[in-house]
Structure formats: structure tokens, C-alpha cells
Amino acid sequence: MSKVPEDIIMRRSAFAWVALTTGIMLLIPLIAMQFTKEVNWDRADFAVMGLLIFCAGGTFVLLSRKVPRKYRAAIGALVAVVFAIVWAELAVGIFTNLGS
């Protein structure tokens, strides 16, 4: 009897993978700050972006657990669009003056 591999979304460690990925993604601006003055983040920038990335990943995991597998791409696209809108709003203030 062969064991069917468990879906990574359904594993208990899915949120650990989201946290690890968030940390790795935050290394990009941290490393860039060492080489250029155009990237100038402070602790608040790292905290907000870390929270935004982790929440987006966590939302994807939670929603993917609730809907059938065939809708995961749509869930991912929806989460990515909401992430991009919130990121742009915080960065430059598209709809409000939050980023300004």
C-alpha cells in the first residue's frame, strides 16, 4: 500500500513555511540597503511589510484549506491583487494619502 503525499497546504507546518518565506523576502531590501542609498527602510517599514506578506500568505493558506483544490489559482490571484493594492496604497497613496 503506497502512501499518498499530503498536500503542503493541509500540513500543520504551512504557517511555518509562510513565516520562513516572509523572512527570506525581507532579506531582499535588507541586503539592498547595504549596497545602495535608494533603498532606505526603517524598522517600521520592515514590520509593516513583514505583516503584510505574512497575512497574505496566511490568508491564502486558510482560504485554500476551505475551498476545493481547483480554485487555488483563483484564490492566489485574488490574494495577490489585494496584496498589491494595499502595498501600493501604503507606498504612494493611490486612493487616499496614507503613503504620502
C-alpha positions in Angstrom: 0.0 0.0 0.0 1.5 3.3 -1.1 1.2 6.4 1.0 -0.3 9.4 -0.8 1.8 12.5 -0.2 0.0 15.0 2.0 -0.8 18.4 0.5 1.5 21.1 1.9 -1.4 23.5 2.4 -3.0 21.0 4.8 0.1 20.4 6.9 0.4 21.9 10.3 3.7 23.4 9.2 2.2 25.5 6.4 2.3 28.7 8.6 6.0 28.0 9.4 6.7 27.9 5.7 4.8 31.2 5.3 6.9 32.7 8.1 10.2 31.4 6.6 9.3 32.8 3.2 8.4 36.1 4.8 11.7 36.3 6.4 13.6 35.4 3.3 11.6 38.0 1.3 12.5 40.7 3.9 16.2 39.9 3.3 16.0 41.4 -0.2 15.6 45.0 1.0 17.9 44.4 3.9 20.7 43.3 1.6 19.9 46.0 -0.9 20.3 48.7 1.8 23.9 47.6 2.2 24.7 48.4 -1.5 22.6 51.4 -2.4 21.1 54.5 -0.8 17.9 54.2 -2.9 16.6 51.6 -0.5 16.2 53.2 2.9 13.9 51.2 5.1 13.5 51.6 8.9 12.1 49.2 11.4 8.6 50.2 10.8 8.9 49.5 7.1 10.2 46.0 7.8 7.4 45.4 10.4 4.6 46.6 8.1 5.9 44.7 5.0 6.5 41.6 7.1 3.0 41.7 8.5 1.6 42.3 5.0 3.5 39.4 3.5 2.7 37.0 6.3 -1.0 38.0 6.3 -1.3 37.5 2.6 0.4 34.1 2.8 -1.7 33.1 5.8 -4.9 34.2 4.2 -4.0 32.1 1.1 -3.4 29.0 3.3 -6.6 29.4 5.3 -8.8 30.0 2.2 -7.1 27.2 0.3 -8.0 24.8 3.1 -11.7 25.7 2.8 -12.2 25.6 -1.0 -11.7 22.8 -3.5 -8.2 22.4 -4.9 -9.3 23.6 -8.4 -9.9 27.1 -7.1 -6.5 27.6 -5.6 -5.2 29.6 -8.5 -8.1 32.0 -8.3 -7.6 32.3 -4.5 -3.9 33.0 -5.1 -4.7 35.6 -7.8 -7.3 37.3 -5.5 -4.8 37.4 -2.6 -2.1 38.8 -4.8 -4.3 41.6 -6.2 -5.4 42.6 -2.7 -1.8 42.5 -1.5 -0.7 44.7 -4.5 -3.4 47.2 -3.8 -2.6 47.5 -0.1 1.1 47.7 -0.8 0.6 50.5 -3.4 -1.7 52.3 -1.1 0.8 52.2 1.7 3.7 53.2 -0.6 2.2 56.1 -2.5 -1.4 56.5 -1.6 -3.4 55.7 -4.7 -6.9 56.3 -3.2 -6.0 58.1 0.0 -3.0 60.0 1.3 -1.8 57.2 3.6 1.5 56.8 1.7 2.1 60.5 1.2 
